[in-house]
Amino acid sequence: MNNFYDLQPSSHVTVMPLHQDKVHFAVSSHSQPVKMTFQAVALIWLGLLSPASALYKQWIPDTNYGNATNWDKGSVPCGADRVFFAAERRVSVYVETVHSVLEMRLPVDGELILASGAAFVLSDGSDPGCGGGVTARFKDSESLRWFNPELWKAAATWDDLQAGRFLFSVHEESVPCLQDDVVFRPASSFRVDVSSSQQAVPVRSVSIQGQKFSSGSSFSQYLTSRSGKLQFHGSSSPVVTPPSCNDATGCECGNAANHERICASITCPELACQRPLLPAGHCCDVCGAIVSLHVSGAFNLESYRQRLLHLILNKPTYRSVRLGLSKVREEQRLLGFVLRTSQPKIQVLLVEENGEQTSRLAEAAAKDIISDARSNSGDLGIEGADVELSSGNAGGAGAGLVVGVVFAVLLVVVFLVGAGVFLHRRGTISLPSLPAMPSISWRKSSEVGDLDSPLDHGFDNPMFDKNTLMPSEPGLYGESVNSISMTQTGVHFVNPAYDETDFNA
């Protein structure tokens, strides 16, 4: 049973023992006593069962009193120390055991959560193991953000979460996704900034102090409680919603809208590989390999994850290789900037634990995965598999890449020609005139003298020439108007290429 004590505005708190086994808290604010509220709650342990498609995401930091990293002195305050909480900070602090203090200053708003048997004992400052005594300050927890990938751990099952068998993921999927179960460790307190680019941050469920919230109404009610307001803050709030995707082939995470916010907390390492790769949903380039799978409805993401972990990555050779498996959306772009289409695919990311500086083992594992996928494609529901390697060696998609580049170049040529014709017809651009070609005559030189005229019998068509280019010759074909001749037998149109001098023949 836990005791929750609200810390109302106060400048000084004295902890005094009334009896050997009891502790009394006297709180004063400007010398005026303030009544403290006492609330008892029972720890309710619920089995965290969820579909295989969901992952457990556990929050790492805490605001526990007994956590040495939460104090500026690097250790938990002892009997000769004065404990100081910043007055302007709001904080929820879990106290698991008995602690001895010389003096304690509390914030304007906060709470102490006392576990069964936990207490504060007033000390006279003569603690032999405490040294000279200092003012121990509780560290600021306002900067702990929900969308920081480094503050979460992920596991495929509840047993894996308890045993510390954590999964590796791209940065976007390292924080809770739409279909994930969020876990705040039992026997701990926390404070997290849930600021987001959206008003709500949806998840499948939230577990706090061993109590699991699986409905939106119950969790919303908890958020309005005193503890909820102290534990969650920021411009957005987590929301428990039914999973929007029950696809066994995998679900997209839903954190793409917060990609920049997620990457703001990440410092990318320097890489030594020839051709670093940027996985979808990741903030940094990596050395390793990316296997892309195109799958059918018979594919099962979690079953395939277990297959890779036990069949391939469980080999002693690949023990240092980390696997990131997720469903992402593949954007196909024309020459890198024109978006053609966007289709889902399964991304298998393989990197090595030793600083991500090498990729030899990761690439070898990727080739084994490709071989397995092609050999068992029908049983696994895999329709196609390609691989990218950071070493620059040819992967499974080499031929397809060449065909794609050639096709893209042809499309660009067609597009440019079509655009040029369209703009020319609208008068936006003008095409340069072609140089004049010399006229070619098909008649013998003797035929020119027969008509007693220097008529050019080349390819010029008088029907489409200007009058100034072909002046009329009176009497050439009788009564003529330019290239039209009138005779007794009718009206004739003269074509120099097929000219006949005798119209009455």
C-alpha positions in Angstrom: 0.0 0.0 0.0 1.3 3.4 -1.0 0.8 6.7 0.9 0.5 9.8 -1.3 1.3 13.1 0.4 0.5 16.3 -1.4 3.1 19.0 -1.0 1.3 22.3 -0.7 3.1 25.7 -0.8 5.7 25.6 1.8 9.1 27.0 2.6 10.3 24.4 5.1 9.5 20.9 6.2 10.6 19.3 9.4 10.4 15.5 9.9 10.1 14.5 13.5 9.7 11.0 15.0 6.9 10.8 17.6 7.4 7.1 18.4 9.9 4.5 17.4 7.8 3.2 14.6 5.9 6.3 13.5 6.8 9.4 11.6 4.9 12.7 11.7 5.1 15.3 8.9 4.7 18.9 10.0 4.5 21.4 7.1 4.6 25.1 7.5 4.1 28.0 5.0 4.9 31.4 6.3 4.6 30.0 9.9 1.0 28.9 9.1 0.3 25.2 9.4 -1.2 23.5 6.4 -3.2 20.3 6.6 -1.8 17.5 4.5 -4.1 15.1 2.6 -3.6 11.4 2.9 -4.6 8.9 0.2 -4.1 5.2 0.3 -4.2 3.1 -2.9 -3.7 -0.6 -3.5 -1.3 -1.8 -6.1 -3.3 -3.7 -8.7 -1.3 -6.0 -10.9 -2.8 -6.8 -14.3 -1.3 -9.1 -16.8 -0.2 -7.1 -19.8 -1.5 -9.2 -22.7 -1.6 -7.8 -26.1 -1.6 -8.9 -29.7 1.6 -10.1 -31.3 1.7 -7.0 -33.5 2.0 -4.6 -30.5 5.3 -3.9 -28.7 5.9 -2.8 -25.1 7.6 0.5 -24.8 9.0 1.2 -21.3 10.0 4.6 -20.0 13.5 4.6 -18.6 14.0 7.7 -16.4 12.3 8.1 -13.0 12.0 10.7 -10.3 12.6 8.2 -7.4 14.1 9.6 -4.2 16.4 6.6 -3.9 17.9 7.0 -7.4 21.4 8.5 -7.0 21.3 10.0 -10.6 18.4 12.3 -9.5 20.7 14.2 -7.1 23.3 16.7 -8.0 25.8 15.2 -5.5 25.6 11.9 -7.3 24.4 9.9 -4.3 21.2 9.7 -2.3 21.1 12.3 0.6 22.1 11.0 4.0 21.5 12.0 7.6 23.8 15.0 7.6 22.4 16.5 4.3 19.9 19.2 3.8 17.5 18.2 1.0 16.4 20.9 -1.4 13.6 20.7 -4.1 13.4 23.8 -6.4 10.4 25.9 -5.3 9.2 26.6 -8.8 9.3 22.9 -10.0 6.4 20.5 -10.0 7.5 17.0 -9.2 6.2 13.6 -8.2 8.7 11.6 -6.1 8.5 7.9 -5.1 10.0 7.0 -1.8 10.7 3.2 -1.4 12.6 2.9 1.9 13.4 4.8 5.1 15.6 7.9 4.7 17.3 10.1 7.3 17.6 13.8 6.6 18.7 16.9 8.5 16.3 19.2 6.8 14.0 19.2 3.7 12.7 22.1 1.6 9.8 21.2 -0.7 8.6 22.7 -4.0 5.5 24.9 -4.3 3.6 22.0 -5.9 4.4 18.3 -5.8 3.9 15.0 -4.1 5.8 12.3 -2.2 4.6 8.7 -2.8 5.6 6.6 0.2 5.7 2.8 -0.4 4.7 0.5 2.5 7.4 0.9 5.2 8.9 4.0 3.7 9.6 7.0 6.0 11.7 10.0 6.6 13.6 10.2 10.0 14.9 13.4 11.5 18.7 13.3 12.0 20.8 15.4 14.4 23.5 15.5 11.7 25.8 13.0 13.3 25.6 10.4 10.6 29.1 8.8 10.6 28.8 7.6 6.9 27.6 11.0 5.6 30.7 13.1 5.9 30.4 16.8 6.5 27.0 17.0 5.0 25.9 19.1 2.0 22.8 20.6 0.5 21.6 17.9 -1.9 19.5 19.3 -4.7 17.0 17.2 -6.7 17.7 17.5 -10.4 15.4 19.2 -12.8 13.1 16.7 -14.6 11.3 19.2 -16.9 13.6 18.4 -19.9 12.6 14.7 -20.1 10.6 14.4 -23.3 8.3 11.7 -24.6 9.7 11.9 -28.1 13.3 11.3 -27.1 14.2 7.8 -28.5 17.0 7.4 -26.0 14.5 7.4 -23.0 12.6 4.3 -24.1 13.2 0.5 -24.2 11.1 -1.8 -26.4 10.3 -5.5 -26.1 8.2 -7.9 -28.1 6.6 -9.6 -25.1 6.0 -8.9 -21.4 8.5 -11.6 -20.5 11.2 -10.1 -22.7 10.6 -6.7 -21.1 11.1 -8.2 -17.6 14.1 -10.2 -18.7 15.8 -7.2 -20.4 15.6 -8.7 -23.9 15.1 -5.4 -25.7 14.6 -4.7 -29.4 16.5 -2.4 -31.7 14.4 0.0 -33.8 14.7 3.0 -36.0 14.3 6.2 -34.1 10.7 6.8 -35.0 9.7 3.4 -33.7 11.8 3.7 -30.5 9.1 5.9 -29.0 5.6 4.5 -28.5 3.7 3.9 -31.7 -0.1 3.9 -32.2 -0.5 0.2 -31.4 2.0 0.0 -28.5 1.6 -0.6 -24.8 3.3 2.1 -22.7 4.8 0.9 -19.4 6.0 3.1 -16.6 7.8 0.9 -14.2 6.1 -0.2 -11.0 7.5 1.3 -7.7 8.6 4.4 -9.5 7.5 8.0 -10.2 8.2 10.1 -13.3 7.6 13.4 -15.1 7.5 13.5 -18.9 6.9 16.3 -21.4 4.4 15.1 -24.0 4.6 18.1 -26.3 3.9 17.0 -29.9 3.1 18.4 -33.3 -0.4 17.0 -32.7 -2.9 17.6 -29.9 -3.1 14.0 -28.8 -0.5 11.2 -28.7 -2.4 8.0 -29.2 -1.2 4.6 -27.8 -2.9 1.3 -27.1 -2.6 1.3 -23.3 -0.7 2.9 -20.4 0.5 1.2 -17.2 1.4 3.3 -14.1 2.2 1.8 -10.8 1.1 -1.6 -11.9 -2.3 -0.3 -13.0 -3.1 -0.7 -16.7 -5.4 1.8 -18.4 -6.9 0.2 -21.5 -9.9 2.6 -22.0 -9.8 6.2 -23.0 -12.3 7.3 -20.4 -10.4 5.8 -17.4 -7.1 7.2 -18.5 -8.5 10.6 -19.2 -9.9 10.6 -15.7 -6.4 9.7 -14.4 -4.8 12.6 -16.3 -7.1 15.1 -14.5 -6.0 13.7 -11.1 -3.3 15.4 -9.0 -0.8 12.6 -9.8 -1.6 12.7 -13.5 -1.0 16.5 -13.7 2.3 16.1 -12.0 3.5 13.2 -14.1 2.4 14.4 -17.6 2.8 17.9 -18.9 3.4 19.8 -22.1 1.3 21.0 -25.1 -0.2 17.5 -25.8 -1.5 14.5 -23.8 -1.3 10.8 -24.3 -4.6 9.2 -25.3 -5.6 5.6 -25.0 -7.3 4.5 -28.2 -8.2 1.1 -29.7 -5.6 -0.1 -32.2 -6.4 1.3 -35.7 -4.5 -1.5 -37.4 -4.8 -5.2 -36.9 -2.8 -6.2 -40.0 -0.6 -9.2 -39.3 1.8 -8.0 -42.0 2.6 -5.1 -39.8 1.4 -1.6 -39.0 3.0 1.7 -39.7 4.2 3.4 -36.5 2.4 6.8 -36.9 5.3 9.0 -35.7 6.3 10.5 -39.0 4.7 13.8 -38.1 7.1 14.1 -35.2 10.2 13.1 -37.1 12.0 16.4 -36.6 11.1 16.5 -32.9 12.4 12.9 -32.5 15.7 13.7 -34.3 16.3 16.8 -32.3 17.4 14.6 -29.4 19.8 12.5 -31.5 23.5 13.1 -32.1 24.6 11.1 -35.2 28.0 9.4 -35.1 30.7 9.7 -37.6 30.8 6.8 -40.1 33.7 5.2 -41.9 31.8 3.0 -44.5 31.9 3.8 -48.2 28.2 4.4 -48.8 26.2 5.1 -45.6 22.6 4.2 -45.7 19.6 6.2 -44.4 16.8 3.8 -43.3 13.2 5.0 -43.4 12.2 6.4 -40.0 15.8 6.8 -38.8 17.6 10.1 -38.0 21.1 9.1 -38.9 23.0 7.3 -41.7 24.2 3.9 -40.7 26.9 1.4 -41.8 25.2 -2.0 -42.4 22.5 -3.3 -44.7 18.9 -2.7 -45.5 16.8 -5.6 -46.8 13.5 -4.5 -48.4 10.7 -7.1 -48.6 7.6 -6.9 -50.7 5.0 -9.2 -49.1 1.6 -10.7 -49.5 -1.3 -11.0 -47.0 0.2 -14.3 -45.9 3.2 -12.6 -44.3 3.3 -12.2 -40.5 5.7 -9.6 -39.2 6.1 -10.9 -35.6 6.6 -14.5 -36.7 9.2 -13.4 -39.2 11.0 -11.4 -36.5 11.2 -14.5 -34.4 12.4 -16.5 -37.4 15.3 -14.1 -38.1 16.3 -13.9 -34.4 16.4 -17.6 -33.9 17.4 -18.9 -37.4 20.0 -16.4 -38.5 21.0 -13.9 -35.9 21.2 -16.5 -33.2 24.3 -17.8 -34.9 27.5 -17.1 -32.9 28.9 -15.2 -35.8 26.1 -12.7 -35.8 25.7 -12.1 -32.0 26.8 -8.5 -32.4 24.3 -7.7 -35.2 21.2 -5.7 -34.2 18.0 -6.2 -36.1 15.4 -3.5 -36.7 12.2 -4.8 -38.4 9.3 -2.5 -39.3 6.7 -1.7 -41.8 7.5 1.6 -43.6 6.2 3.5 -46.6 8.5 3.4 -49.6 8.5 6.6 -51.7 9.7 6.1 -55.2 11.0 9.3 -56.7 12.0 10.2 -60.2 15.6 11.4 -60.2 15.4 12.0 -56.5 12.8 14.8 -56.5 9.6 13.9 -58.4 7.4 11.7 -56.2 5.9 8.8 -58.4 4.3 6.5 -55.9 4.3 5.5 -52.2 3.8 1.8 -51.2 4.3 -0.1 -47.9 7.2 -2.5 -47.5 8.9 -4.4 -44.8 12.3 -2.8 -43.8 14.9 -5.1 -42.3 17.7 -2.9 -40.8 20.9 -4.6 -39.8 23.8 -2.8 -38.0 26.6 -3.8 -35.6 26.8 -2.9 -32.0 30.4 -1.9 -32.0 30.0 1.8 -32.8 28.3 1.2 -36.2 31.7 1.8 -37.7 31.8 -1.5 -39.7 29.3 -3.4 -41.7 31.0 -6.7 -42.6 28.9 -9.0 -40.3 25.7 -7.0 -40.9 26.1 -7.4 -44.7 26.8 -11.1 -44.4 23.6 -11.5 -42.3 21.7 -9.5 -44.9 22.8 -11.9 -47.6 21.7 -14.9 -45.5 18.3 -13.2 -45.0 18.0 -12.6 -48.8 18.8 -16.2 -49.5 16.3 -17.5 -47.0 13.6 -15.2 -48.3 14.1 -16.3 -51.9 14.2 -20.0 -50.9 11.1 -19.9 -48.8 9.2 -17.0 -50.4 6.0 -19.0 -50.8 5.9 -20.2 -47.2 6.8 -16.8 -45.8 4.5 -14.7 -48.0 7.4 -12.8 -49.5 7.0 -11.7 -53.1 10.3 -9.9 -53.6 13.5 -9.1 -51.7 16.2 -6.5 -52.4 19.3 -5.5 -50.3 21.4 -2.3 -50.0 24.9 -2.6 -48.6 26.9 0.3 -47.1 30.1 -1.2 -48.4 29.0 -0.3 -51.9 29.1 -3.9 -53.2 26.3 -5.0 -55.5 23.1 -5.9 -53.8 20.1 -7.8 -54.9 18.5 -4.8 -56.6 21.4 -4.0 -58.9 19.7 -4.9 -62.2 16.5 -3.4 -61.2 18.3 -0.1 -60.3 19.8 0.1 -63.8 16.5 -0.5 -65.5 14.9 2.1 -63.2 17.5 4.7 -64.1 17.2 4.1 -67.8 13.4 4.3 -67.6 13.6 7.5 -65.6 15.9 9.1 -68.2 13.5 8.2 -71.0 10.6 9.7 -69.0 12.6 12.9 -68.5 13.4 13.2 -72.2 9.7 12.7 -73.2 8.7 15.2 -70.6 11.2 17.9 -71.8 10.2 17.4 -75.4 6.5 17.6 -74.6 7.0 20.7 -72.5 9.0 22.4 -75.3 6.3 21.7 -77.9 3.6 23.0 -75.6 5.4 26.2 -74.7 6.3 26.8 -78.4 2.6 26.5 -79.4 1.6 28.9 -76.7 4.3 31.4 -77.9 6.2 31.3 -74.7 9.4 30.2 -76.4 10.5 30.3 -80.0 12.5 27.6 -81.7 15.5 28.7 -83.8 15.0 28.6 -87.6 16.8 25.9 -89.5 19.4 26.9 -92.1 18.2 27.2 -95.7 18.7 24.1 -97.8 19.8 24.4 -101.4 17.1 23.7 -104.0 17.5 20.5 -106.0 16.1 20.3 -109.6 15.1 17.0 -111.2 14.9 18.4 -114.7 17.5 18.4 -117.4 19.3 21.6 -118.2 17.7 21.6 -121.7 14.2 21.8 -120.2 14.8 25.3 -118.9 15.4 26.8 -122.3 12.2 25.3 -123.7 10.1 27.7 -121.7 12.4 30.6 -122.3 12.3 31.3 -118.6 14.7 31.0 -115.6 12.0 29.0 -113.7 13.4 27.0 -110.8 12.1 23.5 -110.9 13.2 22.5 -107.4 11.1 21.4 -104.5 9.5 24.8 -103.8 5.7 24.6 -103.8 4.2 27.9 -105.1 1.0 27.2 -103.2 2.7 27.9 -99.9 5.2 30.6 -101.0 4.8 34.3 -100.7 4.2 36.3 -103.9 7.4 38.1 -103.5 9.4 34.9 -103.6 7.9 33.8 -106.9 6.9 36.7 -109.1 4.4 36.2 -111.9 5.6 35.9 -115.5 3.0 37.2 -117.9 2.4 34.9 -120.9 4.2 32.0 -119.4 1.2 29.7 -119.5 -1.2 31.9 -121.2 -3.1 34.3 -119.0 -1.7 33.5 -115.6 -2.1 34.9 -112.1 1.1 33.9 -110.3 1.0 30.1 -110.4 -2.6 29.7 -111.7 -2.9 29.4 -115.5 -6.1 29.7 -117.6 -6.3 28.1 -121.0 -9.1 27.1 -123.4 -9.3 23.7 -121.8 -9.7 24.9 -118.3 -7.9 26.3 -115.2 -4.6 24.6 -114.2 -2.5 24.9 -111.0 1.2 24.7 -111.9 3.4 22.4 -109.9 7.0 23.0 -111.0 8.1 19.5 -109.9 5.7 17.9 -112.4 5.4 20.7 -114.9 4.0 20.0 -118.3 4.3 22.7 -121.0 1.5 21.5 -123.3 -1.9 21.8 -121.6 -3.8 20.7 -124.8 -2.0 17.5 -125.2 
